[in-house]
Amino acid sequence: MADNTEIRVQLESLTKDIENINNIQGRLDTAIDKLTDVSTSIKSMLAVHEEKIQRQEQIDDIIFKKLKDRDSEVDEVFRDLQREMDQVEKRLLNEIRSITPSINLFSFLNRNGNSEIRESDKAVSCFIKIIVLFINLIKL
């Protein structure tokens, strides 16, 4: 009987061990299921973030392209304005050169006492001041 009792004790011990192992196995299965769920959630979050990053990169590309376009447009407008300013400057200088002999004639006649010219002396003086002003503006 001692052998029989000893076998029963060992059998009960083995039964408890098996119950513990089954309990541990159930917990491991639950943990694996939870880890699988977490892994799936992480994969979906990464996919969403990757999509957002790709969209932002596309937006950045569009913005940089527009900036380059605007830069080109600004350069073109600047060159056009510079060209127009140069043309205006040349026209003004040509006009000034064309009226310089007339101004010299007015000054000469005025010094010689021509009364008709003296009446227009104020207008000529004002006109000369305007021309000098334009010349100074061009030099700026």
N, CA, C and O atoms as CSV, one atom per row, in Angstrom:
chain,resi,resn,atom,element,x,y,z
A,1,MET,N,N,0.784,-1.175,0.000
A,1,MET,CA,C,0.000,0.000,0.000
A,1,MET,C,C,0.848,1.272,0.000
A,1,MET,O,O,0.449,2.320,-0.508
A,2,ALA,N,N,1.981,1.140,0.565
A,2,ALA,CA,C,2.856,2.290,0.578
A,2,ALA,C,C,3.215,2.682,-0.835
A,2,ALA,O,O,3.345,3.864,-1.152
A,3,ASP,N,N,3.368,1.720,-1.650
A,3,ASP,CA,C,3.667,2.026,-3.036
A,3,ASP,C,C,2.457,2.690,-3.688
A,3,ASP,O,O,2.590,3.607,-4.498
A,4,ASN,N,N,1.287,2.209,-3.317
A,4,ASN,CA,C,0.058,2.734,-3.865
A,4,ASN,C,C,-0.154,4.185,-3.409
A,4,ASN,O,O,-0.553,5.012,-4.228
A,5,THR,N,N,0.082,4.508,-2.214
A,5,THR,CA,C,-0.070,5.852,-1.668
A,5,THR,C,C,0.962,6.783,-2.300
A,5,THR,O,O,0.667,7.924,-2.654
A,6,GLU,N,N,2.115,6.287,-2.421
A,6,GLU,CA,C,3.182,7.093,-3.008
A,6,GLU,C,C,2.854,7.401,-4.472
A,6,GLU,O,O,3.119,8.504,-4.949
A,7,ILE,N,N,2.288,6.445,-5.169
A,7,ILE,CA,C,1.923,6.638,-6.570
A,7,ILE,C,C,0.788,7.667,-6.651
A,7,ILE,O,O,0.774,8.518,-7.540
A,8,ARG,N,N,-0.164,7.578,-5.708
A,8,ARG,CA,C,-1.264,8.539,-5.712
A,8,ARG,C,C,-0.736,9.968,-5.447
A,8,ARG,O,O,-1.201,10.919,-6.076
A,9,VAL,N,N,0.189,10.115,-4.563
A,9,VAL,CA,C,0.759,11.429,-4.238
A,9,VAL,C,C,1.474,11.982,-5.481
A,9,VAL,O,O,1.340,13.154,-5.833
A,10,GLN,N,N,2.207,11.125,-6.104
A,10,GLN,CA,C,2.913,11.559,-7.312
A,10,GLN,C,C,1.917,11.891,-8.424
A,10,GLN,O,O,2.111,12.850,-9.171
A,11,LEU,N,N,0.846,11.091,-8.529
A,11,LEU,CA,C,-0.182,11.333,-9.531
A,11,LEU,C,C,-0.872,12.677,-9.294
A,11,LEU,O,O,-1.101,13.441,-10.232
A,12,GLU,N,N,-1.198,12.956,-8.030
A,12,GLU,CA,C,-1.822,14.236,-7.711
A,12,GLU,C,C,-0.844,15.389,-7.971
A,12,GLU,O,O,-1.251,16.453,-8.438
A,13,SER,N,N,0.411,15.183,-7.678
A,13,SER,CA,C,1.431,16.199,-7.933
A,13,SER,C,C,1.547,16.446,-9.433
A,13,SER,O,O,1.635,17.592,-9.876
A,14,LEU,N,N,1.547,15.386,-10.196
A,14,LEU,CA,C,1.613,15.517,-11.651
A,14,LEU,C,C,0.349,16.185,-12.197
A,14,LEU,O,O,0.429,16.972,-13.140
A,15,THR,N,N,-0.814,15.879,-11.616
A,15,THR,CA,C,-2.073,16.487,-12.030
A,15,THR,C,C,-2.034,17.995,-11.779
A,15,THR,O,O,-2.452,18.780,-12.629
A,16,LYS,N,N,-1.531,18.395,-10.607
A,16,LYS,CA,C,-1.403,19.829,-10.296
A,16,LYS,C,C,-0.426,20.498,-11.259
A,16,LYS,O,O,-0.661,21.620,-11.709
A,17,ASP,N,N,0.671,19.807,-11.574
A,17,ASP,CA,C,1.658,20.365,-12.518
A,17,ASP,C,C,1.026,20.565,-13.900
A,17,ASP,O,O,1.256,21.574,-14.566
A,18,ILE,N,N,0.231,19.587,-14.308
A,18,ILE,CA,C,-0.430,19.687,-15.613
A,18,ILE,C,C,-1.431,20.838,-15.597
A,18,ILE,O,O,-1.528,21.582,-16.573
A,19,GLU,N,N,-2.183,20.995,-14.492
A,19,GLU,CA,C,-3.132,22.114,-14.383
A,19,GLU,C,C,-2.381,23.447,-14.448
A,19,GLU,O,O,-2.825,24.382,-15.114
A,20,ASN,N,N,-1.253,23.527,-13.762
A,20,ASN,CA,C,-0.428,24.748,-13.787
A,20,ASN,C,C,0.084,25.021,-15.204
A,20,ASN,O,O,0.075,26.159,-15.673
A,21,ILE,N,N,0.525,23.964,-15.869
A,21,ILE,CA,C,1.031,24.118,-17.243
A,21,ILE,C,C,-0.091,24.577,-18.160
A,21,ILE,O,O,0.114,25.453,-19.000
A,22,ASN,N,N,-1.291,23.987,-18.007
A,22,ASN,CA,C,-2.440,24.395,-18.817
A,22,ASN,C,C,-2.811,25.861,-18.542
A,22,ASN,O,O,-3.145,26.614,-19.455
A,23,ASN,N,N,-2.743,26.239,-17.270
A,23,ASN,CA,C,-3.026,27.624,-16.884
A,23,ASN,C,C,-1.999,28.567,-17.527
A,23,ASN,O,O,-2.359,29.608,-18.078
A,24,ILE,N,N,-0.732,28.191,-17.449
A,24,ILE,CA,C,0.344,29.005,-18.046
A,24,ILE,C,C,0.171,29.062,-19.558
A,24,ILE,O,O,0.366,30.113,-20.168
A,25,GLN,N,N,-0.196,27.935,-20.164
A,25,GLN,CA,C,-0.398,27.894,-21.604
A,25,GLN,C,C,-1.561,28.813,-22.015
A,25,GLN,O,O,-1.484,29.483,-23.045
A,26,GLY,N,N,-2.614,28.843,-21.228
A,26,GLY,CA,C,-3.752,29.736,-21.502
A,26,GLY,C,C,-3.323,31.191,-21.423
A,26,GLY,O,O,-3.713,32.012,-22.254
A,27,ARG,N,N,-2.509,31.507,-20.406
A,27,ARG,CA,C,-2.008,32.884,-20.279
A,27,ARG,C,C,-1.102,33.253,-21.458
A,27,ARG,O,O,-1.169,34.364,-21.984
A,28,LEU,N,N,-0.255,32.302,-21.861
A,28,LEU,CA,C,0.626,32.557,-23.010
A,28,LEU,C,C,-0.197,32.778,-24.282
A,28,LEU,O,O,0.115,33.664,-25.078
A,29,ASP,N,N,-1.251,31.970,-24.472
A,29,ASP,CA,C,-2.119,32.148,-25.641
A,29,ASP,C,C,-2.772,33.530,-25.621
A,29,ASP,O,O,-2.858,34.200,-26.650
A,30,THR,N,N,-3.235,33.952,-24.425
A,30,THR,CA,C,-3.841,35.275,-24.290
A,30,THR,C,C,-2.809,36.369,-24.598
A,30,THR,O,O,-3.109,37.336,-25.299
A,31,ALA,N,N,-1.594,36.205,-24.065
A,31,ALA,CA,C,-0.534,37.190,-24.309
A,31,ALA,C,C,-0.187,37.249,-25.798
A,31,ALA,O,O,0.000,38.333,-26.350
A,32,ILE,N,N,-0.103,36.092,-26.442
A,32,ILE,CA,C,0.202,36.058,-27.883
A,32,ILE,C,C,-0.909,36.747,-28.676
A,32,ILE,O,O,-0.627,37.499,-29.609
A,33,ASP,N,N,-2.159,36.498,-28.316
A,33,ASP,CA,C,-3.278,37.153,-28.996
A,33,ASP,C,C,-3.201,38.671,-28.840
A,33,ASP,O,O,-3.408,39.413,-29.800
A,34,LYS,N,N,-2.901,39.126,-27.619
A,34,LYS,CA,C,-2.802,40.567,-27.370
A,34,LYS,C,C,-1.635,41.170,-28.148
A,34,LYS,O,O,-1.758,42.260,-28.707
A,35,LEU,N,N,-0.492,40.460,-28.187
A,35,LEU,CA,C,0.663,40.951,-28.948
A,35,LEU,C,C,0.352,41.012,-30.449
A,35,LEU,O,O,0.797,41.919,-31.152
A,36,THR,N,N,-0.405,40.047,-30.913
A,36,THR,CA,C,-0.816,40.054,-32.323
A,36,THR,C,C,-1.698,41.258,-32.606
A,36,THR,O,O,-1.529,41.926,-33.626
A,37,ASP,N,N,-2.639,41.542,-31.710
A,37,ASP,CA,C,-3.501,42.716,-31.874
A,37,ASP,C,C,-2.679,44.009,-31.870
A,37,ASP,O,O,-2.900,44.899,-32.692
A,38,VAL,N,N,-1.731,44.100,-30.934
A,38,VAL,CA,C,-0.878,45.286,-30.853
A,38,VAL,C,C,-0.053,45.428,-32.134
A,38,VAL,O,O,0.084,46.528,-32.669
A,39,SER,N,N,0.493,44.316,-32.622
A,39,SER,CA,C,1.288,44.346,-33.844
A,39,SER,C,C,0.450,44.811,-35.029
A,39,SER,O,O,0.918,45.603,-35.845
A,40,THR,N,N,-0.769,44.330,-35.128
A,40,THR,CA,C,-1.670,44.749,-36.210
A,40,THR,C,C,-1.977,46.235,-36.097
A,40,THR,O,O,-1.992,46.946,-37.101
A,41,SER,N,N,-2.221,46.705,-34.880
A,41,SER,CA,C,-2.509,48.129,-34.680
A,41,SER,C,C,-1.308,48.984,-35.061
A,41,SER,O,O,-1.459,50.035,-35.684
A,42,ILE,N,N,-0.125,48.533,-34.687
A,42,ILE,CA,C,1.093,49.285,-35.015
A,42,ILE,C,C,1.284,49.342,-36.528
A,42,ILE,O,O,1.645,50.385,-37.075
A,43,LYS,N,N,1.040,48.216,-37.204
A,43,LYS,CA,C,1.176,48.195,-38.666
A,43,LYS,C,C,0.207,49.166,-39.318
A,43,LYS,O,O,0.580,49.876,-40.252
A,44,SER,N,N,-1.023,49.208,-38.844
A,44,SER,CA,C,-1.996,50.133,-39.442
A,44,SER,C,C,-1.632,51.580,-39.144
A,44,SER,O,O,-1.791,52.442,-40.008
A,45,MET,N,N,-1.144,51.866,-37.934
A,45,MET,CA,C,-0.713,53.228,-37.604
A,45,MET,C,C,0.463,53.642,-38.485
A,45,MET,O,O,0.512,54.770,-38.976
A,46,LEU,N,N,1.412,52.723,-38.683
A,46,LEU,CA,C,2.567,53.028,-39.535
A,46,LEU,C,C,2.126,53.291,-40.973
A,46,LEU,O,O,2.662,54.174,-41.643
A,47,ALA,N,N,1.150,52.521,-41.440
A,47,ALA,CA,C,0.648,52.734,-42.799
A,47,ALA,C,C,0.004,54.115,-42.922
A,47,ALA,O,O,0.214,54.814,-43.914
A,48,VAL,N,N,-0.778,54.508,-41.916
A,48,VAL,CA,C,-1.423,55.827,-41.931
A,48,VAL,C,C,-0.373,56.924,-41.903
A,48,VAL,O,O,-0.473,57.898,-42.649
A,49,HIS,N,N,0.638,56.774,-41.048
A,49,HIS,CA,C,1.692,57.784,-40.957
A,49,HIS,C,C,2.500,57.850,-42.251
A,49,HIS,O,O,2.872,58.936,-42.694
A,50,GLU,N,N,2.765,56.723,-42.845
A,50,GLU,CA,C,3.496,56.702,-44.114
A,50,GLU,C,C,2.703,57.434,-45.195
A,50,GLU,O,O,3.273,58.181,-45.990
A,51,GLU,N,N,1.404,57.220,-45.220
A,51,GLU,CA,C,0.549,57.900,-46.188
A,51,GLU,C,C,0.572,59.409,-45.948
A,51,GLU,O,O,0.654,60.190,-46.897
A,52,LYS,N,N,0.501,59.821,-44.678
A,52,LYS,CA,C,0.551,61.251,-44.355
A,52,LYS,C,C,1.889,61.853,-44.775
A,52,LYS,O,O,1.939,62.965,-45.300
A,53,ILE,N,N,2.966,61.118,-44.545
A,53,ILE,CA,C,4.295,61.603,-44.920
A,53,ILE,C,C,4.384,61.763,-46.431
A,53,ILE,O,O,4.919,62.757,-46.923
A,54,GLN,N,N,3.861,60.787,-47.170
A,54,GLN,CA,C,3.890,60.871,-48.631
A,54,GLN,C,C,3.073,62.063,-49.130
A,54,GLN,O,O,3.504,62.775,-50.037
A,55,ARG,N,N,1.896,62.279,-48.540
A,55,ARG,CA,C,1.083,63.437,-48.923
A,55,ARG,C,C,1.809,64.742,-48.630
A,55,ARG,O,O,1.788,65.668,-49.442
A,56,GLN,N,N,2.457,64.813,-47.456
A,56,GLN,CA,C,3.183,66.030,-47.101
A,56,GLN,C,C,4.356,66.257,-48.050
A,56,GLN,O,O,4.648,67.398,-48.408
A,57,GLU,N,N,5.027,65.189,-48.459
A,57,GLU,CA,C,6.129,65.323,-49.412
A,57,GLU,C,C,5.609,65.824,-50.758
A,57,GLU,O,O,6.268,66.633,-51.411
A,58,GLN,N,N,4.438,65.354,-51.175
A,58,GLN,CA,C,3.844,65.833,-52.424
A,58,GLN,C,C,3.502,67.313,-52.312
A,58,GLN,O,O,3.748,68.088,-53.237
A,59,ILE,N,N,2.933,67.700,-51.174
A,59,ILE,CA,C,2.601,69.114,-50.952
A,59,ILE,C,C,3.871,69.959,-50.960
A,59,ILE,O,O,3.904,71.036,-51.555
A,60,ASP,N,N,4.921,69.461,-50.292
A,60,ASP,CA,C,6.201,70.183,-50.283
A,60,ASP,C,C,6.743,70.347,-51.696
A,60,ASP,O,O,7.231,71.419,-52.053
A,61,ASP,N,N,6.661,69.290,-52.503
A,61,ASP,CA,C,7.126,69.371,-53.888
A,61,ASP,C,C,6.360,70.427,-54.666
A,61,ASP,O,O,6.945,71.191,-55.434
A,62,ILE,N,N,5.045,70.465,-54.463
A,62,ILE,CA,C,4.215,71.464,-55.149
A,62,ILE,C,C,4.606,72.875,-54.704
A,62,ILE,O,O,4.730,73.785,-55.524
A,63,ILE,N,N,4.798,73.040,-53.395
A,63,ILE,CA,C,5.178,74.361,-52.861
A,63,ILE,C,C,6.525,74.796,-53.423
A,63,ILE,O,O,6.674,75.943,-53.845
A,64,PHE,N,N,7.516,73.892,-53.438
A,64,PHE,CA,C,8.839,74.252,-53.953
A,64,PHE,C,C,8.780,74.575,-55.444
A,64,PHE,O,O,9.476,75.475,-55.915
A,65,LYS,N,N,7.951,73.842,-56.187
A,65,LYS,CA,C,7.795,74.129,-57.612
A,65,LYS,C,C,7.195,75.514,-57.807
A,65,LYS,O,O,7.649,76.282,-58.655
A,66,LYS,N,N,6.164,75.831,-57.010
A,66,LYS,CA,C,5.544,77.156,-57.119
A,66,LYS,C,C,6.532,78.257,-56.740
A,66,LYS,O,O,6.556,79.318,-57.364
A,67,LEU,N,N,7.347,78.002,-55.716
A,67,LEU,CA,C,8.359,78.991,-55.325
A,67,LEU,C,C,9.352,79.230,-56.459
A,67,LEU,O,O,9.724,80.370,-56.738
A,68,LYS,N,N,9.778,78.151,-57.106
A,68,LYS,CA,C,10.709,78.301,-58.231
A,68,LYS,C,C,10.050,79.066,-59.371
A,68,LYS,O,O,10.680,79.915,-60.001
A,69,ASP,N,N,8.779,78.763,-59.636
A,69,ASP,CA,C,8.054,79.479,-60.685
A,69,ASP,C,C,7.958,80.961,-60.359
A,69,ASP,O,O,8.195,81.812,-61.217
A,70,ARG,N,N,7.610,81.263,-59.111
A,70,ARG,CA,C,7.491,82.666,-58.701
A,70,ARG,C,C,8.841,83.370,-58.784
A,70,ARG,O,O,8.917,84.538,-59.166
A,71,ASP,N,N,9.900,82.660,-58.426
A,71,ASP,CA,C,11.241,83.235,-58.494
A,71,ASP,C,C,11.572,83.592,-59.939
A,71,ASP,O,O,12.105,84.666,-60.216
A,72,SER,N,N,11.252,82.686,-60.851
A,72,SER,CA,C,11.491,82.956,-62.272
A,72,SER,C,C,10.655,84.141,-62.747
A,72,SER,O,O,11.145,84.999,-63.481
A,73,GLU,N,N,9.405,84.184,-62.329
A,73,GLU,CA,C,8.533,85.291,-62.723
A,73,GLU,C,C,9.059,86.616,-62.188
A,73,GLU,O,O,9.065,87.620,-62.900
A,74,VAL,N,N,9.498,86.619,-60.936
A,74,VAL,CA,C,10.024,87.851,-60.333
A,74,VAL,C,C,11.283,88.291,-61.071
A,74,VAL,O,O,11.468,89.481,-61.325
A,75,ASP,N,N,12.149,87.342,-61.416
A,75,ASP,CA,C,13.355,87.688,-62.168
A,75,ASP,C,C,13.004,88.281,-63.527
A,75,ASP,O,O,13.606,89.263,-63.962
A,76,GLU,N,N,12.028,87.678,-64.191
A,76,GLU,CA,C,11.607,88.177,-65.503
A,76,GLU,C,C,11.019,89.575,-65.392
A,76,GLU,O,O,11.329,90.446,-66.206
A,77,VAL,N,N,10.174,89.797,-64.393
A,77,VAL,CA,C,9.588,91.131,-64.193
A,77,VAL,C,C,10.681,92.143,-63.873
A,77,VAL,O,O,10.645,93.274,-64.357
A,78,PHE,N,N,11.647,91.739,-63.065
A,78,PHE,CA,C,12.746,92.641,-62.721
A,78,PHE,C,C,13.539,93.019,-63.974
A,78,PHE,O,O,13.863,94.188,-64.184
A,79,ARG,N,N,13.847,92.019,-64.801
A,79,ARG,CA,C,14.585,92.307,-66.032
A,79,ARG,C,C,13.777,93.228,-66.956
A,79,ARG,O,O,14.337,94.137,-67.569
A,80,ASP,N,N,12.472,92.994,-67.056
A,80,ASP,CA,C,11.619,93.845,-67.888
A,80,ASP,C,C,11.606,95.278,-67.357
A,80,ASP,O,O,11.728,96.232,-68.125
A,81,LEU,N,N,11.456,95.421,-66.038
A,81,LEU,CA,C,11.457,96.765,-65.439
A,81,LEU,C,C,12.801,97.457,-65.637
A,81,LEU,O,O,12.860,98.652,-65.926
A,82,GLN,N,N,13.869,96.697,-65.481
A,82,GLN,CA,C,15.204,97.266,-65.666
A,82,GLN,C,C,15.372,97.730,-67.108
A,82,GLN,O,O,15.916,98.804,-67.363
A,83,ARG,N,N,14.901,96.913,-68.048
A,83,ARG,CA,C,14.977,97.258,-69.463
A,83,ARG,C,C,14.160,98.527,-69.746
A,83,ARG,O,O,14.620,99.425,-70.451
A,84,GLU,N,N,12.956,98.589,-69.194
A,84,GLU,CA,C,12.110,99.769,-69.395
A,84,GLU,C,C,12.742,101.014,-68.784
A,84,GLU,O,O,12.708,102.092,-69.379
A,85,MET,N,N,13.315,100.861,-67.597
A,85,MET,CA,C,13.969,102.008,-66.954
A,85,MET,C,C,15.155,102.488,-67.784
A,85,MET,O,O,15.380,103.691,-67.916
A,86,ASP,N,N,15.907,101.550,-68.340
A,86,ASP,CA,C,17.035,101.934,-69.191
A,86,ASP,C,C,16.545,102.685,-70.425
A,86,ASP,O,O,17.151,103.675,-70.837
A,87,GLN,N,N,15.432,102.207,-71.020
A,87,GLN,CA,C,14.878,102.887,-72.192
A,87,GLN,C,C,14.392,104.292,-71.847
A,87,GLN,O,O,14.621,105.241,-72.598
A,88,VAL,N,N,13.715,104.416,-70.697
A,88,VAL,CA,C,13.243,105.738,-70.269
A,88,VAL,C,C,14.428,106.661,-70.021
A,88,VAL,O,O,14.405,107.833,-70.398
A,89,GLU,N,N,15.448,106.130,-69.394
A,89,GLU,CA,C,16.638,106.940,-69.126
A,89,GLU,C,C,17.264,107.417,-70.435
A,89,GLU,O,O,17.646,108.581,-70.552
A,90,LYS,N,N,17.371,106.525,-71.415
A,90,LYS,CA,C,17.957,106.906,-72.709
A,90,LYS,C,C,17.094,107.965,-73.402
A,90,LYS,O,O,17.610,108.929,-73.968
A,91,ARG,N,N,15.767,107.770,-73.346
A,91,ARG,CA,C,14.873,108.755,-73.970
A,91,ARG,C,C,15.004,110.121,-73.296
A,91,ARG,O,O,15.055,111.152,-73.966
A,92,LEU,N,N,15.058,110.115,-71.961
A,92,LEU,CA,C,15.200,111.385,-71.246
A,92,LEU,C,C,16.518,112.069,-71.592
A,92,LEU,O,O,16.563,113.277,-71.821
A,93,LEU,N,N,17.575,111.288,-71.626
A,93,LEU,CA,C,18.871,111.870,-71.961
A,93,LEU,C,C,18.857,112.422,-73.385
A,93,LEU,O,O,19.405,113.494,-73.642
A,94,ASN,N,N,18.235,111.697,-74.305
A,94,ASN,CA,C,18.143,112.196,-75.681
A,94,ASN,C,C,17.316,113.484,-75.746
A,94,ASN,O,O,17.672,114.422,-76.459
A,95,GLU,N,N,16.205,113.521,-74.993
A,95,GLU,CA,C,15.389,114.736,-74.951
A,95,GLU,C,C,16.176,115.895,-74.364
A,95,GLU,O,O,16.127,117.017,-74.868
A,96,ILE,N,N,16.896,115.610,-73.302
A,96,ILE,CA,C,17.691,116.672,-72.665
A,96,ILE,C,C,18.754,117.179,-73.631
A,96,ILE,O,O,18.990,118.382,-73.738
A,97,ARG,N,N,19.388,116.253,-74.328
A,97,ARG,CA,C,20.415,116.658,-75.309
A,97,ARG,C,C,19.798,117.461,-76.455
A,97,ARG,O,O,20.410,118.391,-76.980
A,98,SER,N,N,18.572,117.084,-76.833
A,98,SER,CA,C,17.937,117.798,-77.948
A,98,SER,C,C,17.499,119.212,-77.552
A,98,SER,O,O,17.460,120.102,-78.401
A,99,ILE,N,N,17.170,119.429,-76.282
A,99,ILE,CA,C,16.722,120.771,-75.888
A,99,ILE,C,C,17.859,121.617,-75.323
A,99,ILE,O,O,17.676,122.811,-75.085
A,100,THR,N,N,19.014,121.026,-75.109
A,100,THR,CA,C,20.149,121.788,-74.570
A,100,THR,C,C,20.524,122.952,-75.492
A,100,THR,O,O,20.754,124.054,-74.994
A,101,PRO,N,N,20.596,122.756,-76.818
A,101,PRO,CA,C,20.902,123.927,-77.666
A,101,PRO,C,C,19.859,125.039,-77.541
A,101,PRO,O,O,20.205,126.220,-77.582
A,102,SER,N,N,18.594,124.671,-77.391
A,102,SER,CA,C,17.552,125.697,-77.234
A,102,SER,C,C,17.752,126.456,-75.935
A,102,SER,O,O,17.596,127.677,-75.891
A,103,ILE,N,N,18.093,125.740,-74.887
A,103,ILE,CA,C,18.336,126.404,-73.594
A,103,ILE,C,C,19.521,127.346,-73.717
A,103,ILE,O,O,19.492,128.459,-73.192
A,104,ASN,N,N,20.559,126.906,-74.407
A,104,ASN,CA,C,21.735,127.776,-74.594
A,104,ASN,C,C,21.357,129.021,-75.402
A,104,ASN,O,O,21.840,130.118,-75.122
A,105,LEU,N,N,20.493,128.844,-76.402
A,105,LEU,CA,C,20.048,129.982,-77.198
A,105,LEU,C,C,19.250,130.952,-76.336
A,105,LEU,O,O,19.455,132.164,-76.412
A,106,PHE,N,N,18.331,130.421,-75.508
A,106,PHE,CA,C,17.566,131.285,-74.617
A,106,PHE,C,C,18.494,132.047,-73.675
A,106,PHE,O,O,18.315,133.244,-73.450
A,107,SER,N,N,19.469,131.356,-73.137
A,107,SER,CA,C,20.400,132.022,-72.220
A,107,SER,C,C,21.183,133.108,-72.945
A,107,SER,O,O,21.381,134.197,-72.406
A,108,PHE,N,N,21.627,132.819,-74.157
A,108,PHE,CA,C,22.397,133.797,-74.923
A,108,PHE,C,C,21.545,135.021,-75.243
A,108,PHE,O,O,21.982,136.155,-75.046
A,109,LEU,N,N,20.306,134.787,-75.745
A,109,LEU,CA,C,19.432,135.903,-76.085
A,109,LEU,C,C,19.050,136.706,-74.853
A,109,LEU,O,O,18.930,137.930,-74.915
A,110,ASN,N,N,18.861,136.026,-73.749
A,110,ASN,CA,C,18.487,136.695,-72.509
A,110,ASN,C,C,19.615,137.613,-72.043
A,110,ASN,O,O,19.369,138.715,-71.552
A,111,ARG,N,N,20.849,137.150,-72.200
A,111,ARG,CA,C,21.983,137.973,-71.794
A,111,ARG,C,C,22.131,139.190,-72.707
A,111,ARG,O,O,22.647,140.225,-72.283
A,112,ASN,N,N,21.688,139.073,-73.934
A,112,ASN,CA,C,21.818,140.176,-74.895
A,112,ASN,C,C,20.654,141.158,-74.810
A,112,ASN,O,O,20.617,142.111,-75.588
A,113,GLY,N,N,19.722,140.967,-73.918
A,113,GLY,CA,C,18.686,141.956,-73.669
A,113,GLY,C,C,17.445,141.797,-74.513
A,113,GLY,O,O,16.711,142.775,-74.662
A,114,ASN,N,N,17.165,140.687,-75.054
A,114,ASN,CA,C,15.951,140.479,-75.837
A,114,ASN,C,C,14.785,140.423,-74.872
A,114,ASN,O,O,14.715,139.533,-74.024
A,115,SER,N,N,13.856,141.383,-75.000
A,115,SER,CA,C,12.769,141.504,-74.038
A,115,SER,C,C,11.756,140.378,-74.154
A,115,SER,O,O,11.156,139.993,-73.151
A,116,GLU,N,N,11.550,139.838,-75.350
A,116,GLU,CA,C,10.599,138.744,-75.509
A,116,GLU,C,C,11.063,137.510,-74.730
A,116,GLU,O,O,10.254,136.793,-74.142
A,117,ILE,N,N,12.329,137.284,-74.735
A,117,ILE,CA,C,12.876,136.132,-74.031
A,117,ILE,C,C,12.802,136.369,-72.520
A,117,ILE,O,O,12.579,135.428,-71.758
A,118,ARG,N,N,12.984,137.603,-72.085
A,118,ARG,CA,C,12.943,137.899,-70.655
A,118,ARG,C,C,11.575,137.600,-70.065
A,118,ARG,O,O,11.479,137.209,-68.901
A,119,GLU,N,N,10.536,137.773,-70.831
A,119,GLU,CA,C,9.203,137.470,-70.326
A,119,GLU,C,C,9.040,135.977,-70.058
A,119,GLU,O,O,8.324,135.567,-69.145
A,120,SER,N,N,9.701,135.200,-70.851
A,120,SER,CA,C,9.585,133.746,-70.659
A,120,SER,C,C,10.717,133.203,-69.785
A,120,SER,O,O,10.882,131.992,-69.642
A,121,ASP,N,N,11.481,134.107,-69.215
A,121,ASP,CA,C,12.632,133.696,-68.402
A,121,ASP,C,C,12.209,132.799,-67.250
A,121,ASP,O,O,12.892,131.820,-66.952
A,122,LYS,N,N,11.110,133.108,-66.606
A,122,LYS,CA,C,10.651,132.300,-65.479
A,122,LYS,C,C,10.265,130.896,-65.932
A,122,LYS,O,O,10.570,129.913,-65.255
A,123,ALA,N,N,9.601,130.806,-67.067
A,123,ALA,CA,C,9.197,129.497,-67.591
A,123,ALA,C,C,10.425,128.671,-67.957
A,123,ALA,O,O,10.479,127.477,-67.663
A,124,VAL,N,N,11.402,129.295,-68.589
A,124,VAL,CA,C,12.627,128.595,-68.974
A,124,VAL,C,C,13.376,128.151,-67.728
A,124,VAL,O,O,13.878,127.029,-67.661
A,125,SER,N,N,13.447,129.028,-66.753
A,125,SER,CA,C,14.132,128.694,-65.510
A,125,SER,C,C,13.472,127.500,-64.828
A,125,SER,O,O,14.153,126.598,-64.341
A,126,CYS,N,N,12.158,127.503,-64.798
A,126,CYS,CA,C,11.411,126.382,-64.212
A,126,CYS,C,C,11.657,125.112,-65.008
A,126,CYS,O,O,11.867,124.042,-64.434
A,127,PHE,N,N,11.632,125.230,-66.328
A,127,PHE,CA,C,11.873,124.075,-67.195
A,127,PHE,C,C,13.273,123.498,-66.967
A,127,PHE,O,O,13.441,122.279,-66.919
A,128,ILE,N,N,14.251,124.347,-66.829
A,128,ILE,CA,C,15.631,123.906,-66.585
A,128,ILE,C,C,15.715,123.190,-65.245
A,128,ILE,O,O,16.391,122.168,-65.126
A,129,LYS,N,N,15.036,123.718,-64.240
A,129,LYS,CA,C,15.038,123.069,-62.932
A,129,LYS,C,C,14.427,121.677,-63.013
A,129,LYS,O,O,14.918,120.745,-62.376
A,130,ILE,N,N,13.352,121.530,-63.799
A,130,ILE,CA,C,12.717,120.210,-63.967
A,130,ILE,C,C,13.682,119.246,-64.654
A,130,ILE,O,O,13.788,118.081,-64.269
A,131,ILE,N,N,14.375,119.734,-65.660
A,131,ILE,CA,C,15.344,118.885,-66.370
A,131,ILE,C,C,16.457,118.449,-65.425
A,131,ILE,O,O,16.847,117.281,-65.422
A,132,VAL,N,N,16.962,119.366,-64.638
A,132,VAL,CA,C,18.021,119.028,-63.671
A,132,VAL,C,C,17.507,118.006,-62.667
A,132,VAL,O,O,18.227,117.085,-62.280
A,133,LEU,N,N,16.265,118.173,-62.251
A,133,LEU,CA,C,15.665,117.212,-61.334
A,133,LEU,C,C,15.618,115.825,-61.963
A,133,LEU,O,O,15.970,114.837,-61.319
A,134,PHE,N,N,15.178,115.746,-63.241
A,134,PHE,CA,C,15.143,114.457,-63.935
A,134,PHE,C,C,16.535,113.852,-64.046
A,134,PHE,O,O,16.710,112.647,-63.863
A,135,ILE,N,N,17.500,114.666,-64.336
A,135,ILE,CA,C,18.884,114.171,-64.474
A,135,ILE,C,C,19.340,113.583,-63.145
A,135,ILE,O,O,19.940,112.509,-63.109
A,136,ASN,N,N,19.053,114.290,-62.052
A,136,ASN,CA,C,19.434,113.794,-60.737
A,136,ASN,C,C,18.707,112.499,-60.392
A,136,ASN,O,O,19.286,111.596,-59.788
A,137,LEU,N,N,17.433,112.414,-60.777
A,137,LEU,CA,C,16.677,111.177,-60.525
A,137,LEU,C,C,17.247,110.004,-61.313
A,137,LEU,O,O,17.293,108.876,-60.820
A,138,ILE,N,N,17.671,110.274,-62.519
A,138,ILE,CA,C,18.242,109.211,-63.342
A,138,ILE,C,C,19.525,108.698,-62.720
A,138,ILE,O,O,19.796,107.497,-62.743
A,139,LYS,N,N,20.299,109.584,-62.176
A,139,LYS,CA,C,21.583,109.190,-61.572
A,139,LYS,C,C,21.385,108.300,-60.346
A,139,LYS,O,O,22.267,107.513,-60.004
A,140,LEU,N,N,20.233,108.419,-59.684
A,140,LEU,CA,C,19.954,107.600,-58.510
A,140,LEU,C,C,19.797,106.172,-58.966
A,140,LEU,O,O,19.554,105.285,-58.147
